[in-house]
Amino acid sequence: MKRFSSLRKFAAMTALVVLPQYAFSSGFDGFTYNLYANELMVAPRALPQYAAGNLGVLSSSYWRVYLYLAYQATKGHGLTPAQVASLHVWDWHVGEGHRAWDYVGNAEKNGSGEWFKARTPLAVQAGLPAEAEVKITGSEDWGSYVNCHPDAFRRAAATAKARAQLGPGGKPDQWFKAWLEGQDAVFANCGFTGGPSSPVLPPAIPESAPAWLKADRAYQEAAANFYSGNLDAARRQFQAVAQDANSPWQPLGAYLAARCLIRMATLQREEAGDNRIARFRQAREELEALAPSYAPARQMMLLIDARLDPAAQVKVLARRLEKEPFSADTPRMLSDYLLLLDKLPRNEMIEAREPLTAWIGTMQGDSFGWYDSSDNPEVKERRKLALEVTRQQWQKHGDALWLAPLLTFARSGELGEAEKKAAAAVPAGHPLYQTMQYNLVRLAVSENRLAQADKDVDRLLASQGKAMSVATTNRFLALKMLTASTLDGFVRAGRRVQDPVERGAPIDDAAKDPEGTDGDFYVAVYRYLPMASLKALYAHPGLLPASKVELREAIFTRALIANDEATALSLLDGVAEGRKTTAHLYARYRKAASGAERKLAAALILVNTPELRPHVISNAAVGNDVYGKPVSIGERPAPAPRFLSEEQRAEAEREQQSLRQLSLRSIFLAPTLMAWASAKPNDAEAPKALHLLVASMRNESPWVYAAEERLPAQTELRNKYSRQAFAMLHKLYPNSDWARKTKYYY
């Protein structure tokens, strides 16, 4: 996982050293979510059904925990709702402690609440302050870690209740007070901040103290040293506790002495690599002796094994997760497994001998992170390897399980007839049925078999629609949008219900509405619909209001650029609505004489309203905020919607060719505006337009927005126009507010 690197360091320390665990396990590592069909995860409310076998359409970019659940369901080991709940899945995390901020600040979750509940009444009876503060996290230069854990708080709470009853009449006495003072000192070290600090040790007790208190005090002193980072002293003291046959803490002594070695190997920066390995191995030997009778020792051994040989531990965990029935150990094993997978190169996952690891690796064989490119040689090689391994596995086992990755990232012409036939034969009740059917239709669309694909989508939505998740329905509607034979069908398929994935408060007004339109709709509209079809779409009663506003502005902008006065006038009032500060410019356009005067009025609108965009689209890019700016939408753009005729597609292509030749927005507008301003018209809009031109050029980056072959010319022309507009503004309108605001030409 490439995001949240500081949290990742925290997670690694917490998961492999202390509890609770974190599992950061990646698939595609994008920064944004698709609002209508999440590419990374399954909506929490749909997760129980998903884990039980209603997988919908699998995505190769799913985080690995969701692929693990899909694998188990396909193998007939679907999880019950209770089992799903025990995993505490959130995003790519597994485990109760995945929300570090919630865990640290929540006394009920981190165990400190139980301690305070037991301590408060007993402290009052013993004459000590009722309130006590505990910070559960320690810190080093590299970050924070959970220092004091729920087990310690629970054990202290139970011990406090028991020790309080040892006084006369079963009430707290002076010896209990001394015990509680010692325990408060122990927990005062939980907020250890590193460095050569002295521990807060329990106060000394007299020789006359009872034996139980002496034994407890020896344990408390060791614990105080442990939490404060004085691990050599803590280890010696825990070993002494382990040798005291009369101490109630004897069983814990040897275990905690081994834990001291683990902390030395993980938290102390001065430890060299060989020393760390030696300490891990020594700790493992000591824990192995305790493991037959002490379960925590067995769990800690697994964490050490993960440190010593992550690849080997991945193999062990993969085999256990696949072969063992779900148990109380499963969440921890899965958390460790997912975390350790992130340490393996993707190619090693794909070629793993363990089917679970290999399947997850091949499912992700076609996915790549935001920092990657599909043209990256490593990505291409990984995809090729995944394709080969998947085919080999399917030919060997004949199982739909291995057809899933093959179909998921297969492209047009890559599937053999036997593979297509086998995928089509997967029964409707199979967990992978919708995945198979979706990808068969997807391939049919890419091969331009749109009529058959349309029938298949209709059949699937009719027969499976009620059982589909929101995201799965939206994925099929995305195909239907391309296969629909009418504009009405296209519009209906473009309307989607939002995938109910928690994202926090929406930052976009459009995200507040449960129904909306996904990005694929806009790409299809602006890439393939000619002006006449755009107008027909704008008039369609099924178009959502938000889509209608954006489409109106796009048509209007294209009309202004093309000097299509009739179209611009027909939309003028709607575009002007709500734009009070520039309302006079729209009135000016309406009153202007046809021709040069209208062209100038159009340029004034555009230079004052940068949010008006023509949405320039190419085969692999979409232009958004400036004319000609390319933003990648993928290497395999969808074909034109089926409802368009050949003539309409040809007309759209001609219009697109004209739009693609546009310069940057400021460069497009500069000649018209500067030619007019050079005559020094008595018009307040002239100096303002020159100021806005310079500002636009300053904010535009031609090396980002212009095609590579046009870059030098675009850069040179932009700089030329910027200098000219700056000089013209200061020469012709030196006393204007706009000249005073324009201090630089760059």
N, C-alpha and C positions, 0 to 999 in steps of 0.2 A: 504494500500500500504506500503510495507516495504522498498522500495528504497527511496533515497534522503530524509532522515529524517529531515535535516535542512530546506530544501525547504518546507517540510510538515508543520513545525511549522510556517513558513512564510505564507503558504497558509491558514492555519487555522485562523491566525490573520487577514489576508487580506480579506478572504471571508466572515467572520462573523462580521467584525468590519468596514471595509472600502471597497472601490471599487478600482480597478476592482476585480472580483472574480477568484478563482481557484477551480478546481474540481479534486481532486486526487481520483480516484476510481479504485479499483483493480479487477483483475481477477487472472490469474496466474501471479506471480511476478518474472519471470525469468529475468536474466541479458542479455540474448542474444536473437536475433530474428532468426527465420528460414528465410533464404534468398529467399526461393521459395514458401512458404506458411506460412505467418506470423501467429503465434499462438495467438497474442495479439490484433491485430488491422486490420482494412481494409485500403488498400492503399488509400491515399487522392484522387487520380484521379478517383477511383472507388466508392468513398463514395456517390455521388449523386444517382448513380444507385442503390447502396445498400440500401440507406434510402428510395428509392421509391419502393423497393420490390424485387430487384434482389439480394437476400441474399447469393446465392451460398451455400456453406457448412458452417454452423455455427460451431464454436469451443467453447467448454465449458470454454476455457481459455481466451476468448475475454475479454477485459476490458469492464466494465459495460455500458459505453456510447453506445457501438456497440450492446450490447444486448437490450438496451432500444430502439434503432432504429429498430432492428429486431422485437421486440414486437409490436411496433406501426405499422410497415408495415404489419405484419401478421394479425393485427386487422383491417386492411383496412384504416389505418391512415398514409400512407406513406408520407414522406416529399417531398416538391418541392426543386429544386436546391437552390432557394432563401432562403428557410427556413433552409436548411442545412448550407448554408453560414453564416446565422445569428447566428448559434451555435458556430462557430469558434472552431471546433473540432480539436484537435492536441493531438495525443497519447490518454491518458486517460482524458485530460483536456477538459473543456467546458468554453468558455468565452474569450473575447478579451484580457484580461490581463494574460492569462496563461503563456506567455513567459515573465517572470519577467524582465530578462535582457534586452529584447527588449522594453518592456513598459517603464521602468525607463529611458533608454537612448534615447528614441524616442520622441522628442518634439511634434510631430504631434499626437501621440497616447495618451500621458499623459496630453495633453491640454496646456502645457506651451508654445508651439509654437504660439498658438493663442494669448496668453497674450503678448509675446514679439513682435509679429507683430503689435498689437495695441499700445503697449507702446513706441516703439522706436521713431517714428516720433513725438509723443506728448512730449516725454521727451526732445528731441532736442529743440522743440519750447519753452518748459518751462525752458530751461537752465540747465537741469540735464543730467548726463551721459547717452549716448544712450544704453550702455550695462549694463545688470544686470544679476546676477547669481542666479539661484534657484535650490536647491537640493530637490527633491520631496519626498525623503524617510527619515523618522525618524528611530531611532534605540534604542533598549534596550539591556540588556545583552543577552536576549534570541534570538535576531535577529532583522531584519529590518521590517518595515511596510510602506506602502504608506501613507504619512501624508497629503499632499496637492493633491487634486483630480481635474479632468478635470472641474467639475462644478464650482469650485472656480476660476479657471483660466478664464473660459468663462465668468463668472459673472463679474470678475474684468475687463476683456477686454471691455465688453459692457458698464460698468459703467464709465470707463476711457473716452470712446468716448463721452458719454453723459455729463460728468462733464466738459470736455474740451470746450464744446460749450457754457458753462454758462458765459464765460468771454466776455469782450467787443468785438463786432464784431464776436462773435462765435469762438473766439480764446482762447487758454490757457492763464490764468493769474496767479497772485501770489497765489490765493486760490486753483487753480488746481495744482500748483506746490506743495503746502502743502499737498493736497490730495494724489498726486503721491508719495511723500516722505513717507507718512503714509502707502500706499499700498506696497511699496518696503520693509518697515519695517515688515509688516505682513508676506510677503513671505520669508523674511530672517529667519523666524522661522521654515520653512518647513524641514530643515535638523537637527532638534532637536535630540540630542544624549543622552538624558536621564540625570538623576541626578538632583541635586538642582541648575539648571541653571536659570539665570534671562532671561526673555523674551526680545526680541528686540521690544520695544514699539514705536509706532508712536510719532513723536515729538509733544510737546504741541502746541496748537493753541491759538491765542489771543481771548479775549471776543468779539472782533469786527468781528470775523469770521462769514460768513453767516450761516444761520440755516442748510442749506443742508450739509455743511462741518462738523458742530457739530454733526449732526446725523450720518454721515458717519464715523466720527472719533470714536464715541462710538462703532460702529459696528467693526471698524478696531482694536480697543484696545481689544475687546472681542476675535476677531479672532486670534490676536497675542498671547494672553494668551492660547487659545485653542491649537494652533499648538505647543507652547513651553511646553505644559504639565502642565501649571498652571490652572488646570481644575476647582478648586473651585472658583477662581477669574473669570474665563471665564463664568462659569455658572451664577454667580451673575450678570455679565454684560449683558449676553444674556437675562436674565430674565428682566432686566431693559429696554433693547431694546424692548422686547415684550410688555411692559407696555406703551411705548411711541407711542401714537396714531398718532403723526406727523412724525414718522420715516418711511422712505420707507422700512426699514428692519424689521419692526414689524412682518410680517408673518413668517420670518425666525427665530426670536428670540426664541420663545417657542420650535421650533424643535431643534435648536442647543443647547439650554439648556438641552434638553433630551439627545442629543448626548454626552454632557459632562458626564452625568451619565454612559452612555455606555462605554465611554473611561476609566472612573475611574474603572469600573468593569473588563475591559479587559487588560489595559496596566499597571496599577499600581500594583506592586508586593506585596505591603504591605496589599492589600485588603484581608481579610479573606473570606472564602467561603460563610458564611452567609451574610456578607456585600455585596459581589458581587451579590448574588441572590436578596437581597433587592434592590440594585441599578437597576438591570435589571427590576425588577417588577415595581419600581417607574417610570423608563423611559418608560416602556410599557404603563402604565396608562396615562402618559402625551401624548404619541404619539397617543394613541387610541382616545383622545379628538380631535386631529388634523386630524386624518385619513380621516374623511368624505370629507374634502375639500383639503387635501394635500397628493398627491400620494407618495412622498418619505417617509412620516410617515408610510404609510401602508407597504412599502417595509422593512423599518427598524424594524417594529413589527415582521415580519417573521424571521429576523435574531435573534431577542431576543428570540422568541419562540424556535428557534433551539438551542440556548444556554441553555434555561431553561429545555427543555424536548426534546432532539434529537429524541427519539423513536416516540413520538407523532407527531413531525413535519414531520418525514419520512412518517407517515401514511397520513397526510394531503397532502403533496406534491405528493405522489403516486396517491392518488385519483384525485387530480387536473390535474396531467400530463396525466392521462388516460381519464378523462371525458371531460376536457375543450379542445376546439379547439386550435390549435397552434396560439400563439399571441406574442406580444412584450415581455410579461412576461415569456414566456416559457424558453428561454435560462437561465435566472436567476434561475427559479424554478428547472430546470434540474441540473444546477451546484450545487445548495444547496442540492438537493436530492442525487446526487452521492457522494458528500462530506460526508453527514450524513450517508449514507449506510456503509461507512468505519468504523463507530462507532458501528455498529450492529454486533453481532456474526452471523456467517453464518447460524447457526441453526435457529435463530430468523427470518432471511430472508426467509428461506425455509418454515417456519410455519406461515408466515404473512398472515393476512386476505386479504390484498390488493393484487389482482392478479399480478400486475406489479412487486412488490417486491418479491412475492413468485416465480414467473416465473424466474426472474433473479437468485434468490437463488438456485432454482433447476437446472437451466442450469449450474451453477457453482458447483453443488453438487459433481462432480467427479474430480474437479480440485484442485490442491494444489500448494503451493508456493515452491520456490527453497529450502527453509529451511525445508520443510516437507518431509515426506516419505509416500508412499502409504500404508506402513505397520503401520503407526501411528494409534493407536486405535481411535483417534478422527476423523481422515480422513475416516476410515472405517465406523464409526458410522454415520458420516454426509452423506456418500454415501448411506447407507442403508435408512436413513431418507428421502433423496431426492427421492430415488426410490419409497418409499411408498407414499409420498405426490404426486408425479407426476402421479402415477397410479390412486390414488384416484381422482385427478382432471380430468384425461382423462375419467375415468369411469363416472364421474358426468356430464361432459360437452360434451364428444365425439368430442373434438376439436383437430385438428392437432397441434394447438399451444402447447398443453400439451404432444403430442407425441414426439415433438422435443427433450426436455431434456431426455425423456425415451430412445429414440433411440441413442442419442448422447453418453451416457455413459453405454449403455447396453453391456454386454459381452455375449459370446457364451452360449446359453441355457437359457438366462434370459428373452427373449421375448416370450410371449404367441402367439399362432396362430392368435387369434383375433387382437392382436396388430400388428403383421406382416402384416396381411391382410389390416388393416386400413391404415398402413403406405404406402403400395403398392398402395392403392386406391387414395391417394392424387393426384389431377390432375396436369398436367404438368405446368399449368399457376399459380399454387399456390406459394407464396414466399418460402415455406418450401419444395418444391418438390425436389430440388437437395440435401437438407439435408437428407430427407427421403431415397432417392435412394442411396446416398453415404453410409449411415449407414447400409442399407439392404445388399449392396454389401460387405461392411466391415465385417459384421457378417457372410456372406456366405464364405468369405475367411477364417475367423477364424474357421469355421466349415468344412474347406477343401472341399467345394463345388466350386472348382476353375473353372471348365468348364462353369458352369452356370454364375458364377460371371464375367468371361471373356466376355461372350455374353452381359451381362448387361452393363458392362463398355463401350464396343464398341457402343452399342445402345445409351447410354447417351452422349458419346462424339460426335456421329454423329448428334443427334437430338438437343442437348443443347450446343454443343461446342462453337458456335459463340456468344452465350449470356453469356458464363461463364467468370468470372474474371480470371486473371492469376493464382491467388492462388487456386481457385476452380479447374481449369484445372489441376494444379499440384497435387492436392489431388487425383483426379481421376487417373492421370498417376501413382501415387504411388501404387494404387491398380492394375492398368494394368500391372505394372512391375512384380507383383506376379502372375498374372493370365495368362500372355502371354504364348503361347504354344511353342514358338521358342526362341532361343538366340537372333535373330534379333528383335523380338518384345520386349524382355527384355531390350535390349540396347536402342531402340527407346523410350521406356517409361521412361528410366532412365535419358534422356535428358530433362531438364526443363528450362523454361524462368524465370528469376528472377522476383519476386513479386515487383512491383514498389512502395515500401515503402521507404520514405526518411530516410536515416540513417547517413547522413554526408559523409565525404570522406571515401572510402573503405580502410581498413587496410590490406586487403588480396588481392594479385594480382588476384586470381580467382574471387573475388567479382566485379572486374572491367568489366568483360564480361557479357553481358546480358543473355547468355545461359550458363548453367552449369549443375552440377550433385548434387543432394541432398544427405544428409547423409544416407538415407535409402538404396540408391543404393549400397554404399560401405559396409554397414552392410550385405546386402544380398550377395554381392560378396564374402566378406572375411569369412562369416560364412558358406555359403552353397555350394560354388563352389569348387570342387576338383582341384588339380593342372592342370589336362588335360583341364578342362573347363576354368580355368584362362588363360591358354595359348590361347585357342580359342577366348576368349573375347579380349585378348590383340591384336590379329590379326584382330579383327572385324573393318571394315572401318568406322563404325558409332560411334566408341568410341571417345569421345572428347579428344583433345590433353592433357589437364591437367589430365584427368582420366588415360590416357595412361601412362603418366610419373609415376604417383603414383602406378599404377598397376604393371608396369615394376619393380619398386623398391621393391614392396612387394613380387613378384614372385622371384626375384633375392635373396632377403634376406632369404626367406623360403628355397630356393635351397642351399644357403650357410650353413644354419643351418642343413639341412638334408644331406649334403655332396652329393647333386645332381649336379655333376660337369657338366654334359651335358647341363642342363638347365641354370646353372650359366654362362657357357661359351657363350651360345647363346645370352645372354642379356648383357654381360660384357661391350661391347663398348658403348652401349646406356646409361648404368648407369654411366660409366666413363666420358661421355661427360659433359664438363663444370666443372668438379672437378679437376682443375689443380694441386692443392697442394697435392692431393693423387693419381694422375694419375699413378705414379710409382707402387703403390700397386696393381692396376688392371693389369698392365703389368706383375707384379710379379706373380699374380695368373695364368695368361695365360701361363707363362713360367714354372710354377712349375710342378713337377712330380705328377702324379695322386696318391692320397692317403694322407699320413701324411703331405707331403709338401704342398699340395693344402689346407688341413685343416688349417694349420698354416697361409697360405696366406689369407684364408677367415677370420680367426680371426683378422688378422691385419687390413683388410678392415673394419670389423664391429666395432673394438675398436676405429678406427679413424673416423668413420662415424656414429655417434649416430642417425642421422636422418633416417637411413635405418631401417625400422620396418617390422616385419612379420604380423602385424595386427591380433593379437590373439583374437578370438571371442568365447564367450560362449553364453549360452542361454539368459543370462541377462546382459552381459558385453562385452565390446570391449577393447582389449589391444592396446595402441597407441605407446608411446615412449620407453617403456621397455618391455621386454618379460614377460608376465604374469601379467601386470598391468590391473586391472579391472576398467572400467569407466561405470557407469550404463547407459543403453539405454532404460530402461523401464521394467516394470514387465511383459508385455505381448508381447514378441518378435514376429515378423511376421513369418509366416511359410516359408518353402523353396519355391523358385520360381517354378512355375508349369513345366517349360520346362525341368527341370532336371529329369532324370530317377531314379528309386529306387536304381540302382547300383551306379549312380553318387552321390546320397545323402549319401549312405552308405560309399563310399570312402571318401567323404568330412568329414564325422563324424569321421572316423578313423584318418584322417590327423589332424582334430581339437583336438582330444584327445591327440595326440602327442604334439601339440603346447601348449596345456593347461598345460602340465606337465613341461614346461620350467621354469627354475629359472629366477631370475632377470638377466638382460643383463650382468652385470659385473660378476656375479657368474657363468653364463654360459661360459664366455670367459676365466675366470681366470685360470682354470687348464691347458688349452692348452698353453696360453701365458707364464705362470710362469714356466711350465716344460721346455719350450724352452729357456727362459731367464736365467734360473738357470745354464745353461751350458756356460754362458757368451759368446755368439756368438759375433764375430766381426761385428756387424750389428747395425747401428744407430737406427733402428726401435725398438730394444729391450728396451733401457731405456725409450724411448718415450711411448711404449706400457704399461710399468709398471706405468709411471706417469698417463697415461690416465685411467688405471684401478683404481688407488687410487682416482682420481678425480671423476670417475663415481660412485664409492661406496659412496663418500661423498655426492653426489647429489641425490642418490636414497634413498627412504624411504620405507623400507620393510613393515612397519606397514600400509602403504597406498597401496602398490603395491601387496603384497602377500596375498593369501587367509588366512583367520583367522587361520585355522588349520595348516598352514605352517609357520606362523609368527615366532614362537620361533626359529625354525631351520634356516629359512632364515636370521634372524637377527644375529644369532650366526655365521653362515657361512660367511656372508658378512663381519663382523668384523674380523674374522679370516683371510680371504683373504686380506683384506685391510692392516692389520698389516704385513702379510707376503710379500706382494708386496712392501710396503714401506721399509721394512728391506732389501729386496733383491736389490732394486734400490740403496739404499745408501751404501750397502756393495760391490756390483759388479760394480757399475758405479758412484762412489762418486764424480768424477770430471766433470760429464756431466751437461749440462744446465738443463736437466730434473730433476736431483736430487736436484739442487739448487732451482728449482721452486716448488718442493714437500716438504714442510716444516712440514706437519702433515699427519698422517695416517687417521685421522678422519675428 
